[in-house]
Amino acid sequence: MSRRPGLSARLKLTLSYAGLVLVTGAVLLAVVWMFLLRYVPDSSQGLLGISPNRYLLSRIFGRAAAVALALLLLFGLLGGWILAGRMLAPLTQITAAARRAGTGSLSHRIRMAGRQDEFRELADAFDTMLEQLESHVAEQRRFAANASHELRTPLAVSQALLDLARRHPTQDQDELLQRLQAVNTRAIDLTEALLLLSRSDRGNFSRESVDLSLVAEEAAETLLPLAEQRGITLDVTGGATRTSGSAELLLQMVTNLVQNAVVHNLPAGGTVTVHTEAQDGASVVRVENTGHPVPTELVPTLTEPFQRGTERVRTDEHAGVGLGLAIVHSVVRAHDGTLDLVPRPTGGLVATVRLPGGQASGALRGTVC
């Protein structure tokens, strides 16, 4: 935004300091003038005829006062300029860092030395903002690269299938259409997941009171056929616990957790437990599943976009697009909560979501399947 040129902050402070010194000196001289000269007689008659009169003192005092005011003004300007420069030096550092950030350089930090004051507090806040922006930009770039790679695969497969149909029009069309539908379905699922992840990242949703126990039951009922198909027992336990947020996003969060637990379970005979409770003022959703051991070094990467567990079978209809736990993490963060992933010693994973909650009530629920 273009602005008309104006006085710098340093010059404004200098003029303010000088003006304050000048006004203070003028008031002091005025007080002396008023209370001193009022007791001096007008005539020069007195002892030996040499007593001072008001006219003589006024001329002498007036000249001295003018010189004093000029010196005060000079001292105020010089001292104000030096003091203003010293006071505004930290602001110059912050401005330089802001300009560097505006050119795309987010790795620079001010790290202002000295004791805590308003400028140091502003510099520390600016450093924190730069750190968060750098992390966010790096995450977005990595996500964009991964999304482009993931979307390119189904589009390339679709193009290859269409080329094959054009070159061999006598080939079985039903098989070709089935494969093309599967590829397009995966592309649609990926696009919808990306939109959901973007929505939760922005946090532009209305909030309402949501009972997480009902959300857990709905998610379990939705995924019950998948659990039965794999021979997995799906349990929902715990009492009613409420939180404030988007019912749609919270349902997607729990559904992704349960689906991830089912898909990464043992081929048959495993269990998935979904438990809700109020704990220390927070609403807790805990999803625990049996399964193969999860390496500890793999856990921090599970919430990254397009990261899949080592046992994910990508050929079935529930293979997913690698955004399940990334969406969970984004929804939890948008609701001011935390997500903890801990490997079970005997295999499997425990995912615990803590959200700001209210009072809990209600009876315990039992096994769904």
MIDRENLO-290068 format. One record per residue (C-alpha): x, y, z negated; residue number from 1; residue in one letter. Coordinates in steps of 0.02 Angstrom, whole numbers, always signed. Last residue first. Layout:
R     east    north       up     i   aa
R        X        Y        Z   NUM    A
...
END
This chain:
R     east    north       up     i   aa
R     -980    -2861     -873   369    C
R    -1046    -2706     -956   368    V
R     -986    -2753    -1130   367    T
R    -1042    -2653    -1280   366    G
R    -1091    -2479    -1332   365    R
R    -1069    -2405    -1504   364    L
R    -1206    -2300    -1576   363    A
R    -1227    -2114    -1561   362    G
R    -1142    -1954    -1615   361    S
R     -996    -1846    -1568   360    A
R     -973    -1662    -1605   359    Q
R     -883    -1554    -1480   358    G
R     -738    -1575    -1362   357    G
R     -585    -1498    -1281   356    P
R     -520    -1639    -1171   355    L
R     -401    -1783    -1206   354    R
R     -376    -1914    -1071   353    V
R     -286    -2077    -1113   352    T
R     -227    -2199     -980   351    A
R     -162    -2365    -1047   350    V
R      -74    -2474     -917   349    L
R      -49    -2656     -874   348    G
R      +73    -2783     -938   347    G
R     +109    -2864    -1106   346    T
R     +197    -2711    -1178   345    P
R      +62    -2596    -1108   344    R
R     +129    -2451    -1005   343    P
R      +80    -2276    -1068   342    V
R       -2    -2140     -963   341    L
R      -56    -1983    -1055   340    D
R     -170    -1851     -977   339    L
R     -202    -1685    -1063   338    T
R     -347    -1563    -1062   337    G
R     -381    -1383    -1013   336    D
R     -525    -1434     -897   335    H
R     -426    -1388     -740   334    A
R     -280    -1492     -806   333    R
R     -391    -1644     -827   332    V
R     -461    -1622     -652   331    V
R     -286    -1607     -578   330    S
R     -220    -1758     -671   329    H
R     -368    -1864     -618   328    V
R     -349    -1805     -438   327    I
R     -166    -1855     -439   326    A
R     -217    -2019     -521   325    L
R     -325    -2065     -373   324    G
R     -231    -1979     -232   323    L
R     -142    -2128     -153   322    G
R     -268    -2152      -14   321    V
R     -371    -2294      -83   320    G
R     -347    -2480      -61   319    A
R     -529    -2510     -103   318    H
R     -584    -2583      +63   317    E
R     -444    -2710      +65   316    D
R     -277    -2704     +158   315    T
R     -183    -2588      +41   314    R
R     -155    -2708     -101   313    V
R      -80    -2602     -239   312    R
R      +47    -2702     -340   311    E
R     +190    -2576     -331   310    T
R      +78    -2435     -388   309    G
R      +42    -2297     -266   308    R
R     +106    -2118     -256   307    Q
R      +15    -2016     -124   306    F
R       +2    -1861     -235   305    P
R     +104    -1869     -396   304    E
R      +11    -1933     -549   303    T
R      +99    -2102     -541   302    L
R     +272    -2024     -534   301    T
R     +297    -2007     -722   300    P
R     +251    -2192     -746   299    V
R     +377    -2268     -624   298    L
R     +527    -2251     -740   297    E
R     +436    -2354     -872   296    T
R     +411    -2500     -754   295    P
R     +230    -2561     -757   294    V
R     +210    -2742     -808   293    P
R      +77    -2836     -706   292    H
R     -101    -2825     -760   291    G
R     -213    -2791     -907   290    T
R     -312    -2631     -913   289    N
R     -344    -2488    -1032   288    E
R     -449    -2333     -999   287    V
R     -460    -2209    -1144   286    R
R     -575    -2059    -1140   285    V
R     -553    -1938    -1285   284    V
R     -654    -1785    -1332   283    S
R     -551    -1673    -1446   282    A
R     -585    -1602    -1619   281    G
R     -467    -1723    -1705   280    D
R     -538    -1874    -1612   279    Q
R     -709    -1891    -1532   278    A
R     -728    -2058    -1445   277    E
R     -742    -2143    -1277   276    T
R     -674    -2315    -1230   275    H
R     -660    -2394    -1058   274    V
R     -588    -2570    -1063   273    T
R     -529    -2664     -909   272    V
R     -497    -2850     -921   271    T
R     -407    -2982     -818   270    G
R     -468    -3155     -767   269    G
R     -423    -3142     -583   268    A
R     -295    -3058     -469   267    P
R     -221    -2966     -618   266    L
R     -263    -2782     -627   265    N
R     -201    -2639     -518   264    H
R     -366    -2625     -422   263    V
R     -471    -2629     -580   262    V
R     -369    -2501     -678   261    A
R     -358    -2383     -529   260    N
R     -545    -2399     -504   259    Q
R     -574    -2360     -688   258    V
R     -462    -2206     -685   257    L
R     -534    -2145     -520   256    N
R     -711    -2164     -585   255    T
R     -666    -2071     -745   254    V
R     -599    -1921     -648   253    M
R     -738    -1925     -518   252    Q
R     -867    -1920     -658   251    L
R     -772    -1774     -737   250    L
R     -772    -1683     -570   249    L
R     -960    -1705     -546   248    E
R    -1004    -1662     -726   247    A
R     -903    -1501     -716   246    S
R     -844    -1444     -886   245    G
R     -878    -1433    -1071   244    S
R     -853    -1586    -1181   243    T
R     -962    -1709    -1272   242    R
R     -930    -1874    -1358   241    T
R    -1056    -2014    -1375   240    A
R     -988    -2170    -1455   239    G
R     -865    -2305    -1406   238    G
R     -861    -2451    -1287   237    T
R     -872    -2487    -1101   236    V
R     -807    -2658    -1047   235    D
R     -763    -2724     -873   234    L
R     -714    -2907     -861   233    T
R     -617    -2943     -701   232    I
R     -656    -3084     -581   231    G
R     -601    -2986     -429   230    R
R     -774    -2979     -349   229    Q
R     -848    -2947     -521   228    E
R     -736    -2794     -544   227    A
R     -780    -2727     -371   226    L
R     -965    -2753     -404   225    P
R     -949    -2663     -573   224    L
R     -868    -2508     -496   223    L
R    -1026    -2401     -492   222    T
R    -1088    -2469     -658   221    E
R     -921    -2428     -739   220    A
R     -923    -2249     -673   219    A
R    -1100    -2224     -738   218    E
R    -1056    -2295     -908   217    E
R     -901    -2184     -922   216    A
R    -1002    -2029     -877   215    V
R    -1130    -2074    -1008   214    L
R     -991    -2089    -1138   213    S
R     -916    -1925    -1077   212    L
R    -1071    -1827    -1125   211    D
R    -1059    -1664    -1026   210    V
R    -1103    -1487    -1082   209    S
R    -1093    -1370     -933   208    E
R     -958    -1278     -837   207    R
R     -968    -1203     -664   206    S
R     -827    -1236     -543   205    F
R     -687    -1132     -470   204    N
R     -539    -1222     -552   203    G
R     -427    -1194     -401   202    R
R     -336    -1360     -430   201    D
R     -503    -1450     -449   200    S
R     -562    -1387     -282   199    R
R     -398    -1428     -194   198    S
R     -402    -1607     -263   197    L
R     -581    -1627     -206   196    L
R     -537    -1563      -32   195    L
R     -387    -1680      -21   194    L
R     -493    -1827      -78   193    A
R     -623    -1786      +54   192    E
R     -488    -1781     +188   191    T
R     -414    -1947     +130   190    L
R     -583    -2031     +129   189    D
R     -618    -1965     +304   188    I
R     -451    -2030     +369   187    A
R     -482    -2199     +288   186    R
R     -654    -2209     +365   185    T
R     -579    -2165     +534   184    N
R     -456    -2309     +522   183    V
R     -591    -2432     +470   182    A
R     -707    -2371     +608   181    Q
R     -570    -2394     +737   180    L
R     -537    -2571     +678   179    R
R     -721    -2614     +688   178    Q
R     -739    -2531     +857   177    L
R     -594    -2631     +927   176    L
R     -660    -2793     +855   175    E
R     -832    -2760     +930   174    D
R     -758    -2706    +1098   173    Q
R     -674    -2873    +1134   172    D
R     -556    -2830    +1277   171    Q
R     -627    -2804    +1453   170    T
R     -587    -2618    +1457   169    P
R     -401    -2652    +1436   168    H
R     -306    -2492    +1474   167    R
R     -442    -2376    +1407   166    R
R     -474    -2483    +1254   165    A
R     -288    -2490    +1215   164    L
R     -272    -2301    +1233   163    D
R     -417    -2281    +1112   162    L
R     -336    -2399     +988   161    L
R     -170    -2307    +1000   160    A
R     -254    -2139     +972   159    Q
R     -345    -2207     +820   158    S
R     -181    -2277     +752   157    V
R      -97    -2107     +776   156    A
R     -239    -2019     +687   155    L
R     -234    -2145     +545   154    P
R      -46    -2117     +522   153    T
R      -40    -1928     +547   152    R
R     -154    -1899     +399   151    L
R      -32    -1981     +278   150    E
R     +120    -1888     +346   149    H
R      +31    -1721     +346   148    S
R      -30    -1753     +169   147    A
R     +145    -1798     +111   146    N
R     +220    -1639     +185   145    A
R      +79    -1532     +116   144    A
R      +99    -1611      -57   143    F
R     +286    -1581      -58   142    R
R     +259    -1401       -7   141    R
R     +121    -1379     -136   140    Q
R     +228    -1454     -274   139    E
R     +375    -1342     -229   138    A
R     +260    -1191     -228   137    V
R     +188    -1237     -397   136    H
R     +357    -1266     -477   135    S
R     +424    -1102     -410   134    E
R     +267    -1011     -465   133    L
R     +279    -1085     -639   132    Q
R     +461    -1036     -656   131    E
R     +427     -862     -587   130    L
R     +286     -838     -712   129    M
R     +396     -892     -856   128    T
R     +532     -772     -800   127    D
R     +403     -631     -790   126    F
R     +342     -670     -966   125    A
R     +522     -666    -1029   124    D
R     +551     -499     -941   123    A
R     +391     -425    -1013   122    L
R     +440     -480    -1189   121    E
R     +614     -409    -1163   120    R
R     +537     -243    -1109   119    F
R     +418     -237    -1257   118    E
R     +553     -280    -1385   117    D
R     +650     -434    -1439   116    Q
R     +836     -413    -1465   115    R
R     +960     -411    -1324   114    G
R     +990     -506    -1163   113    A
R     +872     -512    -1015   112    M
R     +860     -683     -933   111    R
R     +805     -606     -768   110    I
R     +781     -768     -672   109    R
R     +805     -799     -485   108    H
R     +740     -964     -414   107    S
R     +583     -885     -339   106    L
R     +665     -807     -186   105    S
R     +519     -782      -66   104    G
R     +547     -600      -19   103    T
R     +424     -543     -153   102    G
R     +524     -639     -283   101    A
R     +675     -534     -241   100    R
R     +570     -377     -260    99    R
R     +505     -436     -428    98    A
R     +683     -472     -488    97    A
R     +738     -296     -439    96    A
R     +588     -222     -529    95    T
R     +626     -323     -687    94    I
R     +806     -265     -687    93    Q
R     +752      -83     -663    92    T
R     +630     -102     -807    91    L
R     +774     -157     -918    90    P
R     +867       +6     -875    89    A
R     +715     +115     -916    88    L
R     +766     +156    -1095    87    M
R     +947     +191    -1052    86    R
R     +900     +301     -906    85    G
R     +770     +394    -1009    84    A
R     +899     +427    -1145    83    L
R    +1025     +497    -1021    82    I
R     +899     +607     -931    81    W
R     +822     +665    -1095    80    G
R     +992     +714    -1164    79    G
R    +1034     +818    -1012    78    L
R     +862     +898     -996    77    L
R     +840     +927    -1183    76    G
R    +1016     +997    -1203    75    F
R     +988    +1119    -1059    74    L
R     +819    +1171    -1130    73    L
R     +890    +1189    -1305    72    L
R    +1034    +1294    -1237    71    L
R     +911    +1408    -1147    70    A
R     +804    +1421    -1303    69    L
R     +955    +1468    -1408    68    A
R    +1009    +1602    -1284    67    V
R     +834    +1677    -1284    66    A
R     +828    +1672    -1474    65    A
R     +997    +1760    -1488    64    A
R     +938    +1898    -1372    63    R
R     +775    +1919    -1467    62    G
R     +861    +1918    -1636    61    F
R     +974    +2063    -1589    60    I
R     +837    +2166    -1509    59    R
R     +711    +2127    -1644    58    S
R     +837    +2161    -1781    57    L
R     +868    +2336    -1716    56    L
R     +683    +2376    -1697    55    Y
R     +637    +2306    -1867    54    R
R     +762    +2412    -1961    53    N
R     +931    +2375    -2037    52    P
R     +989    +2482    -2185    51    S
R    +1124    +2606    -2133    50    I
R    +1056    +2770    -2201    49    G
R    +1172    +2767    -2355    48    L
R    +1039    +2657    -2439    47    L
R     +880    +2673    -2342    46    G
R     +811    +2762    -2192    45    Q
R     +818    +2656    -2036    44    S
R     +632    +2657    -2008    43    S
R     +515    +2509    -1969    42    D
R     +546    +2415    -2130    41    P
R     +592    +2229    -2127    40    V
R     +471    +2115    -2220    39    Y
R     +369    +2068    -2065    38    R
R     +530    +2031    -1973    37    L
R     +567    +1872    -2067    36    L
R     +398    +1783    -2072    35    F
R     +346    +1812    -1893    34    M
R     +516    +1796    -1808    33    W
R     +565    +1643    -1909    32    V
R     +401    +1558    -1865    31    V
R     +420    +1606    -1682    30    A
R     +597    +1537    -1682    29    L
R     +535    +1369    -1749    28    L
R     +390    +1364    -1626    27    V
R     +507    +1402    -1481    26    A
R     +629    +1266    -1537    25    G
R     +490    +1136    -1546    24    T
R     +421    +1189    -1377    23    V
R     +593    +1175    -1297    22    L
R     +630    +1005    -1375    21    V
R     +461     +936    -1320    20    L
R     +481    +1007    -1145    19    G
R     +654     +932    -1129    18    A
R     +592     +759    -1183    17    Y
R     +441     +769    -1067    16    S
R     +546     +832     -922    15    L
R     +666     +687     -947    14    T
R     +523     +562     -962    13    L
R     +449     +624     -798    12    K
R     +620     +618     -715    11    L
R     +648     +438     -772    10    R
R     +473     +387     -716     9    A
R     +509     +455     -543     8    S
R     +415     +604     -476     7    L
R     +302     +575     -328     6    G
R     +304     +516     -148     5    P
R     +131     +486      -73     4    R
R      +79     +305      -77     3    R
R      +71     +168      +54     2    S
R       +0       +0       +0     1    M
END
